Amino acid sequence: MKRMKDLPPQDRPREKIARKGAAALKDEELIEAIIGRGTKNRDVRTIARDICRLMGEQKVPVRYDELASVSGVGPTRASQILACFELGRRYYATPGQQVKVTRPEDILLLVPDLAGKRQEHFICITLNGAGEVLGNRTITVGLLNHSLVHPREVFADAITDRAASVICVHNHPSGSLEPSSQDIAITQQLKEAGALVGIPLIDHIIVSRAGHLSMRERGLV
């Protein structure tokens, strides 16, 4: 593969964007345009190829730490790439289009960085009657217990959203996917509270670097 400096100017990604528009570029060329240049030992085209390979291997959106670990990327470029992804998501999504949840794996797309967190994060995702996402909020950060994850904190925003149902998600920094006794107790408490307010808890998902576990599929919801 030719190095960037060996390409004719008109074939370099930023020049191609100016002439043809960004839609004309391949994925690797778009990454090349974002990061701009390589390092002393690695050409920008090689780095971009490795980033695209990483993204292609993922079943969920690529994480900051995964990008930063690619040789030649590091913290600054990982941040640039993720910032571009987020801007695209915010400004160029199809108007009126909402994420629809039909299986636990769909939830993972909404919490791409959760598995890598060093503290437990408890998140509530509110859904409308069609299973489309209305809201995605962090309820608490830290060790989970009954006092920190109280039903009123979970369902207050769900009521404001006029949600039809909720899904809760939290991570296990330890890497284990097995629900703890505390996880099971919290899930039961939220299930009962949801039944009272008419906004059922339809799943509670645990994520870690090892994958994910649906408590509904386990028969615990």
mmCIF file of the C-alpha atoms, coordinates in Angstrom:
data_MODEL
# 
_entry.id   MODEL 
# 
loop_
_atom_site.group_PDB 
_atom_site.id 
_atom_site.type_symbol 
_atom_site.label_atom_id 
_atom_site.label_alt_id 
_atom_site.label_comp_id 
_atom_site.label_asym_id 
_atom_site.label_entity_id 
_atom_site.label_seq_id 
_atom_site.pdbx_PDB_ins_code 
_atom_site.Cartn_x 
_atom_site.Cartn_y 
_atom_site.Cartn_z 
_atom_site.occupancy 
_atom_site.B_iso_or_equiv 
_atom_site.pdbx_formal_charge 
_atom_site.auth_seq_id 
_atom_site.auth_comp_id 
_atom_site.auth_asym_id 
_atom_site.auth_atom_id 
_atom_site.pdbx_PDB_model_num 
ATOM 1   C CA . MET A 1 1   ? 0.000   0.000   0.000  1.00 0.00 ? 1   MET A CA 1 
ATOM 2   C CA . LYS A 1 2   ? 1.363   3.418   -0.982 1.00 0.00 ? 2   LYS A CA 1 
ATOM 3   C CA . ARG A 1 3   ? 2.082   5.938   1.705  1.00 0.00 ? 3   ARG A CA 1 
ATOM 4   C CA . MET A 1 4   ? 0.024   9.113   1.744  1.00 0.00 ? 4   MET A CA 1 
ATOM 5   C CA . LYS A 1 5   ? 2.897   11.283  0.529  1.00 0.00 ? 5   LYS A CA 1 
ATOM 6   C CA . ASP A 1 6   ? 3.313   9.007   -2.499 1.00 0.00 ? 6   ASP A CA 1 
ATOM 7   C CA . LEU A 1 7   ? -0.263  9.538   -3.679 1.00 0.00 ? 7   LEU A CA 1 
ATOM 8   C CA . PRO A 1 8   ? -1.004  12.202  -6.303 1.00 0.00 ? 8   PRO A CA 1 
ATOM 9   C CA . PRO A 1 9   ? -2.515  15.259  -4.564 1.00 0.00 ? 9   PRO A CA 1 
ATOM 10  C CA . GLN A 1 10  ? -5.876  14.765  -6.274 1.00 0.00 ? 10  GLN A CA 1 
ATOM 11  C CA . ASP A 1 11  ? -6.157  11.257  -4.788 1.00 0.00 ? 11  ASP A CA 1 
ATOM 12  C CA . ARG A 1 12  ? -5.614  12.303  -1.182 1.00 0.00 ? 12  ARG A CA 1 
ATOM 13  C CA . PRO A 1 13  ? -8.752  12.215  1.013  1.00 0.00 ? 13  PRO A CA 1 
ATOM 14  C CA . ARG A 1 14  ? -9.043  15.879  1.952  1.00 0.00 ? 14  ARG A CA 1 
ATOM 15  C CA . GLU A 1 15  ? -8.579  16.962  -1.656 1.00 0.00 ? 15  GLU A CA 1 
ATOM 16  C CA . LYS A 1 16  ? -11.168 14.380  -2.751 1.00 0.00 ? 16  LYS A CA 1 
ATOM 17  C CA . ILE A 1 17  ? -13.656 15.752  -0.229 1.00 0.00 ? 17  ILE A CA 1 
ATOM 18  C CA . ALA A 1 18  ? -13.160 19.230  -1.686 1.00 0.00 ? 18  ALA A CA 1 
ATOM 19  C CA . ARG A 1 19  ? -13.713 17.974  -5.242 1.00 0.00 ? 19  ARG A CA 1 
ATOM 20  C CA . LYS A 1 20  ? -16.286 15.215  -4.843 1.00 0.00 ? 20  LYS A CA 1 
ATOM 21  C CA . GLY A 1 21  ? -17.766 15.479  -1.357 1.00 0.00 ? 21  GLY A CA 1 
ATOM 22  C CA . ALA A 1 22  ? -17.283 13.200  1.646  1.00 0.00 ? 22  ALA A CA 1 
ATOM 23  C CA . ALA A 1 23  ? -19.778 10.612  0.364  1.00 0.00 ? 23  ALA A CA 1 
ATOM 24  C CA . ALA A 1 24  ? -17.365 9.703   -2.434 1.00 0.00 ? 24  ALA A CA 1 
ATOM 25  C CA . LEU A 1 25  ? -14.693 8.444   -0.015 1.00 0.00 ? 25  LEU A CA 1 
ATOM 26  C CA . LYS A 1 26  ? -14.202 4.937   1.308  1.00 0.00 ? 26  LYS A CA 1 
ATOM 27  C CA . ASP A 1 27  ? -14.307 4.377   5.064  1.00 0.00 ? 27  ASP A CA 1 
ATOM 28  C CA . GLU A 1 28  ? -10.515 4.245   5.326  1.00 0.00 ? 28  GLU A CA 1 
ATOM 29  C CA . GLU A 1 29  ? -10.202 7.511   3.423  1.00 0.00 ? 29  GLU A CA 1 
ATOM 30  C CA . LEU A 1 30  ? -12.659 9.210   5.775  1.00 0.00 ? 30  LEU A CA 1 
ATOM 31  C CA . ILE A 1 31  ? -10.578 8.090   8.767  1.00 0.00 ? 31  ILE A CA 1 
ATOM 32  C CA . GLU A 1 32  ? -7.439  9.351   7.005  1.00 0.00 ? 32  GLU A CA 1 
ATOM 33  C CA . ALA A 1 33  ? -9.099  12.740  6.555  1.00 0.00 ? 33  ALA A CA 1 
ATOM 34  C CA . ILE A 1 34  ? -10.031 12.879  10.239 1.00 0.00 ? 34  ILE A CA 1 
ATOM 35  C CA . ILE A 1 35  ? -6.639  12.002  11.716 1.00 0.00 ? 35  ILE A CA 1 
ATOM 36  C CA . GLY A 1 36  ? -4.698  13.916  9.076  1.00 0.00 ? 36  GLY A CA 1 
ATOM 37  C CA . ARG A 1 37  ? -1.239  12.452  9.385  1.00 0.00 ? 37  ARG A CA 1 
ATOM 38  C CA . GLY A 1 38  ? 0.631   9.441   10.633 1.00 0.00 ? 38  GLY A CA 1 
ATOM 39  C CA . THR A 1 39  ? 3.456   9.071   13.119 1.00 0.00 ? 39  THR A CA 1 
ATOM 40  C CA . LYS A 1 40  ? 7.183   8.735   12.684 1.00 0.00 ? 40  LYS A CA 1 
ATOM 41  C CA . ASN A 1 41  ? 6.897   4.975   12.275 1.00 0.00 ? 41  ASN A CA 1 
ATOM 42  C CA . ARG A 1 42  ? 3.398   4.518   10.856 1.00 0.00 ? 42  ARG A CA 1 
ATOM 43  C CA . ASP A 1 43  ? 1.799   6.104   7.814  1.00 0.00 ? 43  ASP A CA 1 
ATOM 44  C CA . VAL A 1 44  ? -1.674  7.558   8.186  1.00 0.00 ? 44  VAL A CA 1 
ATOM 45  C CA . ARG A 1 45  ? -3.073  5.041   5.685  1.00 0.00 ? 45  ARG A CA 1 
ATOM 46  C CA . THR A 1 46  ? -1.839  2.095   7.753  1.00 0.00 ? 46  THR A CA 1 
ATOM 47  C CA . ILE A 1 47  ? -3.328  3.575   10.918 1.00 0.00 ? 47  ILE A CA 1 
ATOM 48  C CA . ALA A 1 48  ? -6.664  4.210   9.176  1.00 0.00 ? 48  ALA A CA 1 
ATOM 49  C CA . ARG A 1 49  ? -6.750  0.637   7.889  1.00 0.00 ? 49  ARG A CA 1 
ATOM 50  C CA . ASP A 1 50  ? -6.252  -0.719  11.418 1.00 0.00 ? 50  ASP A CA 1 
ATOM 51  C CA . ILE A 1 51  ? -9.026  1.536   12.762 1.00 0.00 ? 51  ILE A CA 1 
ATOM 52  C CA . CYS A 1 52  ? -11.452 0.358   10.079 1.00 0.00 ? 52  CYS A CA 1 
ATOM 53  C CA . ARG A 1 53  ? -10.567 -3.258  10.801 1.00 0.00 ? 53  ARG A CA 1 
ATOM 54  C CA . LEU A 1 54  ? -11.278 -2.669  14.494 1.00 0.00 ? 54  LEU A CA 1 
ATOM 55  C CA . MET A 1 55  ? -14.639 -1.057  13.741 1.00 0.00 ? 55  MET A CA 1 
ATOM 56  C CA . GLY A 1 56  ? -15.566 -3.908  11.428 1.00 0.00 ? 56  GLY A CA 1 
ATOM 57  C CA . GLU A 1 57  ? -14.887 -6.465  14.136 1.00 0.00 ? 57  GLU A CA 1 
ATOM 58  C CA . GLN A 1 58  ? -17.186 -4.795  16.673 1.00 0.00 ? 58  GLN A CA 1 
ATOM 59  C CA . LYS A 1 59  ? -20.782 -5.849  17.310 1.00 0.00 ? 59  LYS A CA 1 
ATOM 60  C CA . VAL A 1 60  ? -21.261 -2.613  19.230 1.00 0.00 ? 60  VAL A CA 1 
ATOM 61  C CA . PRO A 1 61  ? -19.818 0.849   18.550 1.00 0.00 ? 61  PRO A CA 1 
ATOM 62  C CA . VAL A 1 62  ? -16.059 1.046   19.051 1.00 0.00 ? 62  VAL A CA 1 
ATOM 63  C CA . ARG A 1 63  ? -14.945 2.355   22.446 1.00 0.00 ? 63  ARG A CA 1 
ATOM 64  C CA . TYR A 1 64  ? -12.451 5.075   23.334 1.00 0.00 ? 64  TYR A CA 1 
ATOM 65  C CA . ASP A 1 65  ? -9.991  2.691   24.971 1.00 0.00 ? 65  ASP A CA 1 
ATOM 66  C CA . GLU A 1 66  ? -10.056 0.357   21.957 1.00 0.00 ? 66  GLU A CA 1 
ATOM 67  C CA . LEU A 1 67  ? -9.300  3.210   19.556 1.00 0.00 ? 67  LEU A CA 1 
ATOM 68  C CA . ALA A 1 68  ? -6.599  4.654   21.801 1.00 0.00 ? 68  ALA A CA 1 
ATOM 69  C CA . SER A 1 69  ? -4.845  1.278   21.903 1.00 0.00 ? 69  SER A CA 1 
ATOM 70  C CA . VAL A 1 70  ? -4.315  1.190   18.118 1.00 0.00 ? 70  VAL A CA 1 
ATOM 71  C CA . SER A 1 71  ? -0.680  1.930   17.326 1.00 0.00 ? 71  SER A CA 1 
ATOM 72  C CA . GLY A 1 72  ? -0.431  5.508   16.099 1.00 0.00 ? 72  GLY A CA 1 
ATOM 73  C CA . VAL A 1 73  ? -3.785  6.652   17.496 1.00 0.00 ? 73  VAL A CA 1 
ATOM 74  C CA . GLY A 1 74  ? -3.544  7.482   21.183 1.00 0.00 ? 74  GLY A CA 1 
ATOM 75  C CA . PRO A 1 75  ? -5.894  9.669   23.270 1.00 0.00 ? 75  PRO A CA 1 
ATOM 76  C CA . THR A 1 76  ? -6.040  12.722  20.985 1.00 0.00 ? 76  THR A CA 1 
ATOM 77  C CA . ARG A 1 77  ? -6.975  10.910  17.802 1.00 0.00 ? 77  ARG A CA 1 
ATOM 78  C CA . ALA A 1 78  ? -9.333  8.547   19.589 1.00 0.00 ? 78  ALA A CA 1 
ATOM 79  C CA . SER A 1 79  ? -11.175 11.623  20.869 1.00 0.00 ? 79  SER A CA 1 
ATOM 80  C CA . GLN A 1 80  ? -11.256 13.186  17.386 1.00 0.00 ? 80  GLN A CA 1 
ATOM 81  C CA . ILE A 1 81  ? -12.753 10.071  15.838 1.00 0.00 ? 81  ILE A CA 1 
ATOM 82  C CA . LEU A 1 82  ? -15.415 9.614   18.512 1.00 0.00 ? 82  LEU A CA 1 
ATOM 83  C CA . ALA A 1 83  ? -16.272 13.320  18.359 1.00 0.00 ? 83  ALA A CA 1 
ATOM 84  C CA . CYS A 1 84  ? -16.887 12.993  14.603 1.00 0.00 ? 84  CYS A CA 1 
ATOM 85  C CA . PHE A 1 85  ? -19.112 9.961   15.161 1.00 0.00 ? 85  PHE A CA 1 
ATOM 86  C CA . GLU A 1 86  ? -21.147 11.788  17.793 1.00 0.00 ? 86  GLU A CA 1 
ATOM 87  C CA . LEU A 1 87  ? -21.593 14.901  15.634 1.00 0.00 ? 87  LEU A CA 1 
ATOM 88  C CA . GLY A 1 88  ? -22.791 12.715  12.790 1.00 0.00 ? 88  GLY A CA 1 
ATOM 89  C CA . ARG A 1 89  ? -25.255 10.980  15.076 1.00 0.00 ? 89  ARG A CA 1 
ATOM 90  C CA . ARG A 1 90  ? -26.609 14.276  16.422 1.00 0.00 ? 90  ARG A CA 1 
ATOM 91  C CA . TYR A 1 91  ? -26.911 16.282  13.238 1.00 0.00 ? 91  TYR A CA 1 
ATOM 92  C CA . TYR A 1 92  ? -27.336 13.857  10.364 1.00 0.00 ? 92  TYR A CA 1 
ATOM 93  C CA . ALA A 1 93  ? -29.712 11.217  11.657 1.00 0.00 ? 93  ALA A CA 1 
ATOM 94  C CA . THR A 1 94  ? -32.889 10.946  9.615  1.00 0.00 ? 94  THR A CA 1 
ATOM 95  C CA . PRO A 1 95  ? -35.414 13.442  11.070 1.00 0.00 ? 95  PRO A CA 1 
ATOM 96  C CA . GLY A 1 96  ? -37.982 11.670  13.197 1.00 0.00 ? 96  GLY A CA 1 
ATOM 97  C CA . GLN A 1 97  ? -36.044 8.401   13.157 1.00 0.00 ? 97  GLN A CA 1 
ATOM 98  C CA . GLN A 1 98  ? -35.783 6.765   16.580 1.00 0.00 ? 98  GLN A CA 1 
ATOM 99  C CA . VAL A 1 99  ? -33.832 3.788   17.773 1.00 0.00 ? 99  VAL A CA 1 
ATOM 100 C CA . LYS A 1 100 ? -36.123 0.793   18.198 1.00 0.00 ? 100 LYS A CA 1 
ATOM 101 C CA . VAL A 1 101 ? -35.387 -1.885  20.769 1.00 0.00 ? 101 VAL A CA 1 
ATOM 102 C CA . THR A 1 102 ? -36.404 -5.410  19.827 1.00 0.00 ? 102 THR A CA 1 
ATOM 103 C CA . ARG A 1 103 ? -33.688 -7.448  21.604 1.00 0.00 ? 103 ARG A CA 1 
ATOM 104 C CA . PRO A 1 104 ? -31.052 -6.963  24.315 1.00 0.00 ? 104 PRO A CA 1 
ATOM 105 C CA . GLU A 1 105 ? -28.319 -6.385  21.739 1.00 0.00 ? 105 GLU A CA 1 
ATOM 106 C CA . ASP A 1 106 ? -30.099 -3.215  20.606 1.00 0.00 ? 106 ASP A CA 1 
ATOM 107 C CA . ILE A 1 107 ? -29.544 -1.736  24.061 1.00 0.00 ? 107 ILE A CA 1 
ATOM 108 C CA . LEU A 1 108 ? -25.774 -2.193  23.748 1.00 0.00 ? 108 LEU A CA 1 
ATOM 109 C CA . LEU A 1 109 ? -25.743 0.355   20.932 1.00 0.00 ? 109 LEU A CA 1 
ATOM 110 C CA . LEU A 1 110 ? -27.121 2.940   23.353 1.00 0.00 ? 110 LEU A CA 1 
ATOM 111 C CA . VAL A 1 111 ? -24.422 2.383   26.000 1.00 0.00 ? 111 VAL A CA 1 
ATOM 112 C CA . PRO A 1 112 ? -21.263 1.742   23.949 1.00 0.00 ? 112 PRO A CA 1 
ATOM 113 C CA . ASP A 1 113 ? -18.793 2.766   26.661 1.00 0.00 ? 113 ASP A CA 1 
ATOM 114 C CA . LEU A 1 114 ? -20.545 1.221   29.652 1.00 0.00 ? 114 LEU A CA 1 
ATOM 115 C CA . ALA A 1 115 ? -18.698 -2.100  29.674 1.00 0.00 ? 115 ALA A CA 1 
ATOM 116 C CA . GLY A 1 116 ? -15.369 -0.339  30.146 1.00 0.00 ? 116 GLY A CA 1 
ATOM 117 C CA . LYS A 1 117 ? -16.381 1.859   33.095 1.00 0.00 ? 117 LYS A CA 1 
ATOM 118 C CA . ARG A 1 118 ? -14.417 1.353   36.325 1.00 0.00 ? 118 ARG A CA 1 
ATOM 119 C CA . GLN A 1 119 ? -17.407 2.165   38.514 1.00 0.00 ? 119 GLN A CA 1 
ATOM 120 C CA . GLU A 1 120 ? -20.883 0.732   38.364 1.00 0.00 ? 120 GLU A CA 1 
ATOM 121 C CA . HIS A 1 121 ? -23.275 2.928   36.380 1.00 0.00 ? 121 HIS A CA 1 
ATOM 122 C CA . PHE A 1 122 ? -27.017 2.338   36.550 1.00 0.00 ? 122 PHE A CA 1 
ATOM 123 C CA . ILE A 1 123 ? -28.899 3.569   33.480 1.00 0.00 ? 123 ILE A CA 1 
ATOM 124 C CA . CYS A 1 124 ? -32.595 3.778   32.701 1.00 0.00 ? 124 CYS A CA 1 
ATOM 125 C CA . ILE A 1 125 ? -33.796 3.722   29.095 1.00 0.00 ? 125 ILE A CA 1 
ATOM 126 C CA . THR A 1 126 ? -37.393 4.779   28.489 1.00 0.00 ? 126 THR A CA 1 
ATOM 127 C CA . LEU A 1 127 ? -39.426 3.450   25.566 1.00 0.00 ? 127 LEU A CA 1 
ATOM 128 C CA . ASN A 1 128 ? -42.667 4.362   23.853 1.00 0.00 ? 128 ASN A CA 1 
ATOM 129 C CA . GLY A 1 129 ? -45.369 1.883   22.917 1.00 0.00 ? 129 GLY A CA 1 
ATOM 130 C CA . ALA A 1 130 ? -43.564 0.971   19.695 1.00 0.00 ? 130 ALA A CA 1 
ATOM 131 C CA . GLY A 1 131 ? -40.376 0.105   21.582 1.00 0.00 ? 131 GLY A CA 1 
ATOM 132 C CA . GLU A 1 132 ? -38.635 3.267   20.394 1.00 0.00 ? 132 GLU A CA 1 
ATOM 133 C CA . VAL A 1 133 ? -36.189 5.010   22.704 1.00 0.00 ? 133 VAL A CA 1 
ATOM 134 C CA . LEU A 1 134 ? -37.431 8.182   24.373 1.00 0.00 ? 134 LEU A CA 1 
ATOM 135 C CA . GLY A 1 135 ? -34.660 8.772   26.902 1.00 0.00 ? 135 GLY A CA 1 
ATOM 136 C CA . ASN A 1 136 ? -31.337 7.378   28.101 1.00 0.00 ? 136 ASN A CA 1 
ATOM 137 C CA . ARG A 1 137 ? -30.282 8.553   31.573 1.00 0.00 ? 137 ARG A CA 1 
ATOM 138 C CA . THR A 1 138 ? -27.680 7.644   34.171 1.00 0.00 ? 138 THR A CA 1 
ATOM 139 C CA . ILE A 1 139 ? -29.481 7.220   37.488 1.00 0.00 ? 139 ILE A CA 1 
ATOM 140 C CA . THR A 1 140 ? -26.481 6.637   39.741 1.00 0.00 ? 140 THR A CA 1 
ATOM 141 C CA . VAL A 1 141 ? -22.753 5.966   39.732 1.00 0.00 ? 141 VAL A CA 1 
ATOM 142 C CA . GLY A 1 142 ? -21.169 3.759   42.378 1.00 0.00 ? 142 GLY A CA 1 
ATOM 143 C CA . LEU A 1 143 ? -22.056 0.550   44.156 1.00 0.00 ? 143 LEU A CA 1 
ATOM 144 C CA . LEU A 1 144 ? -25.640 -0.531  43.611 1.00 0.00 ? 144 LEU A CA 1 
ATOM 145 C CA . ASN A 1 145 ? -27.931 -0.832  46.594 1.00 0.00 ? 145 ASN A CA 1 
ATOM 146 C CA . HIS A 1 146 ? -31.550 -0.132  47.492 1.00 0.00 ? 146 HIS A CA 1 
ATOM 147 C CA . SER A 1 147 ? -30.856 3.380   48.735 1.00 0.00 ? 147 SER A CA 1 
ATOM 148 C CA . LEU A 1 148 ? -28.974 4.505   45.620 1.00 0.00 ? 148 LEU A CA 1 
ATOM 149 C CA . VAL A 1 149 ? -31.272 2.928   43.040 1.00 0.00 ? 149 VAL A CA 1 
ATOM 150 C CA . HIS A 1 150 ? -34.659 3.969   44.316 1.00 0.00 ? 150 HIS A CA 1 
ATOM 151 C CA . PRO A 1 151 ? -37.775 3.436   42.159 1.00 0.00 ? 151 PRO A CA 1 
ATOM 152 C CA . ARG A 1 152 ? -38.692 7.123   42.355 1.00 0.00 ? 152 ARG A CA 1 
ATOM 153 C CA . GLU A 1 153 ? -35.378 8.028   40.672 1.00 0.00 ? 153 GLU A CA 1 
ATOM 154 C CA . VAL A 1 154 ? -35.925 5.465   37.947 1.00 0.00 ? 154 VAL A CA 1 
ATOM 155 C CA . PHE A 1 155 ? -39.584 6.197   37.229 1.00 0.00 ? 155 PHE A CA 1 
ATOM 156 C CA . ALA A 1 156 ? -39.677 9.989   37.702 1.00 0.00 ? 156 ALA A CA 1 
ATOM 157 C CA . ASP A 1 157 ? -38.220 10.627  34.256 1.00 0.00 ? 157 ASP A CA 1 
ATOM 158 C CA . ALA A 1 158 ? -40.165 7.726   32.769 1.00 0.00 ? 158 ALA A CA 1 
ATOM 159 C CA . ILE A 1 159 ? -43.381 9.422   33.860 1.00 0.00 ? 159 ILE A CA 1 
ATOM 160 C CA . THR A 1 160 ? -42.173 12.745  32.419 1.00 0.00 ? 160 THR A CA 1 
ATOM 161 C CA . ASP A 1 161 ? -41.368 10.997  29.137 1.00 0.00 ? 161 ASP A CA 1 
ATOM 162 C CA . ARG A 1 162 ? -44.830 9.402   29.142 1.00 0.00 ? 162 ARG A CA 1 
ATOM 163 C CA . ALA A 1 163 ? -42.999 6.135   28.634 1.00 0.00 ? 163 ALA A CA 1 
ATOM 164 C CA . ALA A 1 164 ? -44.770 2.868   27.996 1.00 0.00 ? 164 ALA A CA 1 
ATOM 165 C CA . SER A 1 165 ? -41.954 0.797   29.509 1.00 0.00 ? 165 SER A CA 1 
ATOM 166 C CA . VAL A 1 166 ? -38.378 0.967   30.755 1.00 0.00 ? 166 VAL A CA 1 
ATOM 167 C CA . ILE A 1 167 ? -35.216 -1.091  30.449 1.00 0.00 ? 167 ILE A CA 1 
ATOM 168 C CA . CYS A 1 168 ? -32.472 -0.797  33.049 1.00 0.00 ? 168 CYS A CA 1 
ATOM 169 C CA . VAL A 1 169 ? -28.803 -1.433  32.390 1.00 0.00 ? 169 VAL A CA 1 
ATOM 170 C CA . HIS A 1 170 ? -25.791 -1.542  34.653 1.00 0.00 ? 170 HIS A CA 1 
ATOM 171 C CA . ASN A 1 171 ? -22.197 -2.668  34.335 1.00 0.00 ? 171 ASN A CA 1 
ATOM 172 C CA . HIS A 1 172 ? -20.007 -5.016  36.338 1.00 0.00 ? 172 HIS A CA 1 
ATOM 173 C CA . PRO A 1 173 ? -16.445 -3.652  36.397 1.00 0.00 ? 173 PRO A CA 1 
ATOM 174 C CA . SER A 1 174 ? -15.305 -7.019  37.818 1.00 0.00 ? 174 SER A CA 1 
ATOM 175 C CA . GLY A 1 175 ? -16.072 -8.641  34.460 1.00 0.00 ? 175 GLY A CA 1 
ATOM 176 C CA . SER A 1 176 ? -18.572 -11.135 35.884 1.00 0.00 ? 176 SER A CA 1 
ATOM 177 C CA . LEU A 1 177 ? -21.991 -11.308 34.271 1.00 0.00 ? 177 LEU A CA 1 
ATOM 178 C CA . GLU A 1 178 ? -23.692 -13.227 37.068 1.00 0.00 ? 178 GLU A CA 1 
ATOM 179 C CA . PRO A 1 179 ? -26.444 -11.210 38.804 1.00 0.00 ? 179 PRO A CA 1 
ATOM 180 C CA . SER A 1 180 ? -25.672 -10.600 42.457 1.00 0.00 ? 180 SER A CA 1 
ATOM 181 C CA . SER A 1 181 ? -28.295 -10.969 45.171 1.00 0.00 ? 181 SER A CA 1 
ATOM 182 C CA . GLN A 1 182 ? -28.421 -7.152  45.234 1.00 0.00 ? 182 GLN A CA 1 
ATOM 183 C CA . ASP A 1 183 ? -29.027 -7.047  41.463 1.00 0.00 ? 183 ASP A CA 1 
ATOM 184 C CA . ILE A 1 184 ? -31.897 -9.508  41.809 1.00 0.00 ? 184 ILE A CA 1 
ATOM 185 C CA . ALA A 1 185 ? -33.439 -7.598  44.734 1.00 0.00 ? 185 ALA A CA 1 
ATOM 186 C CA . ILE A 1 186 ? -33.265 -4.256  42.908 1.00 0.00 ? 186 ILE A CA 1 
ATOM 187 C CA . THR A 1 187 ? -34.781 -5.801  39.800 1.00 0.00 ? 187 THR A CA 1 
ATOM 188 C CA . GLN A 1 188 ? -37.698 -7.218  41.767 1.00 0.00 ? 188 GLN A CA 1 
ATOM 189 C CA . GLN A 1 189 ? -38.261 -3.883  43.499 1.00 0.00 ? 189 GLN A CA 1 
ATOM 190 C CA . LEU A 1 190 ? -38.285 -2.009  40.183 1.00 0.00 ? 190 LEU A CA 1 
ATOM 191 C CA . LYS A 1 191 ? -40.549 -4.606  38.600 1.00 0.00 ? 191 LYS A CA 1 
ATOM 192 C CA . GLU A 1 192 ? -43.086 -4.158  41.385 1.00 0.00 ? 192 GLU A CA 1 
ATOM 193 C CA . ALA A 1 193 ? -42.864 -0.354  41.242 1.00 0.00 ? 193 ALA A CA 1 
ATOM 194 C CA . GLY A 1 194 ? -43.304 -0.383  37.477 1.00 0.00 ? 194 GLY A CA 1 
ATOM 195 C CA . ALA A 1 195 ? -46.430 -2.484  37.801 1.00 0.00 ? 195 ALA A CA 1 
ATOM 196 C CA . LEU A 1 196 ? -47.879 0.039   40.260 1.00 0.00 ? 196 LEU A CA 1 
ATOM 197 C CA . VAL A 1 197 ? -47.297 3.085   38.024 1.00 0.00 ? 197 VAL A CA 1 
ATOM 198 C CA . GLY A 1 198 ? -48.214 1.290   34.807 1.00 0.00 ? 198 GLY A CA 1 
ATOM 199 C CA . ILE A 1 199 ? -44.731 1.506   33.269 1.00 0.00 ? 199 ILE A CA 1 
ATOM 200 C CA . PRO A 1 200 ? -43.411 -2.044  33.275 1.00 0.00 ? 200 PRO A CA 1 
ATOM 201 C CA . LEU A 1 201 ? -39.742 -2.949  33.597 1.00 0.00 ? 201 LEU A CA 1 
ATOM 202 C CA . ILE A 1 202 ? -39.248 -5.184  30.576 1.00 0.00 ? 202 ILE A CA 1 
ATOM 203 C CA . ASP A 1 203 ? -35.588 -6.076  31.132 1.00 0.00 ? 203 ASP A CA 1 
ATOM 204 C CA . HIS A 1 204 ? -32.553 -5.425  33.291 1.00 0.00 ? 204 HIS A CA 1 
ATOM 205 C CA . ILE A 1 205 ? -29.300 -5.967  31.403 1.00 0.00 ? 205 ILE A CA 1 
ATOM 206 C CA . ILE A 1 206 ? -25.859 -6.478  32.928 1.00 0.00 ? 206 ILE A CA 1 
ATOM 207 C CA . VAL A 1 207 ? -22.850 -5.643  30.767 1.00 0.00 ? 207 VAL A CA 1 
ATOM 208 C CA . SER A 1 208 ? -19.130 -6.204  31.209 1.00 0.00 ? 208 SER A CA 1 
ATOM 209 C CA . ARG A 1 209 ? -16.102 -6.741  29.019 1.00 0.00 ? 209 ARG A CA 1 
ATOM 210 C CA . ALA A 1 210 ? -17.169 -10.389 28.861 1.00 0.00 ? 210 ALA A CA 1 
ATOM 211 C CA . GLY A 1 211 ? -20.445 -9.533  27.113 1.00 0.00 ? 211 GLY A CA 1 
ATOM 212 C CA . HIS A 1 212 ? -23.964 -9.028  28.413 1.00 0.00 ? 212 HIS A CA 1 
ATOM 213 C CA . LEU A 1 213 ? -26.702 -10.837 30.287 1.00 0.00 ? 213 LEU A CA 1 
ATOM 214 C CA . SER A 1 214 ? -30.450 -10.247 30.021 1.00 0.00 ? 214 SER A CA 1 
ATOM 215 C CA . MET A 1 215 ? -32.204 -10.848 33.317 1.00 0.00 ? 215 MET A CA 1 
ATOM 216 C CA . ARG A 1 216 ? -35.437 -11.268 31.393 1.00 0.00 ? 216 ARG A CA 1 
ATOM 217 C CA . GLU A 1 217 ? -33.925 -14.109 29.389 1.00 0.00 ? 217 GLU A CA 1 
ATOM 218 C CA . ARG A 1 218 ? -32.617 -15.567 32.654 1.00 0.00 ? 218 ARG A CA 1 
ATOM 219 C CA . GLY A 1 219 ? -36.181 -15.512 34.011 1.00 0.00 ? 219 GLY A CA 1 
ATOM 220 C CA . LEU A 1 220 ? -35.479 -12.876 36.657 1.00 0.00 ? 220 LEU A CA 1 
ATOM 221 C CA . VAL A 1 221 ? -37.815 -10.177 35.274 1.00 0.00 ? 221 VAL A CA 1 
# 
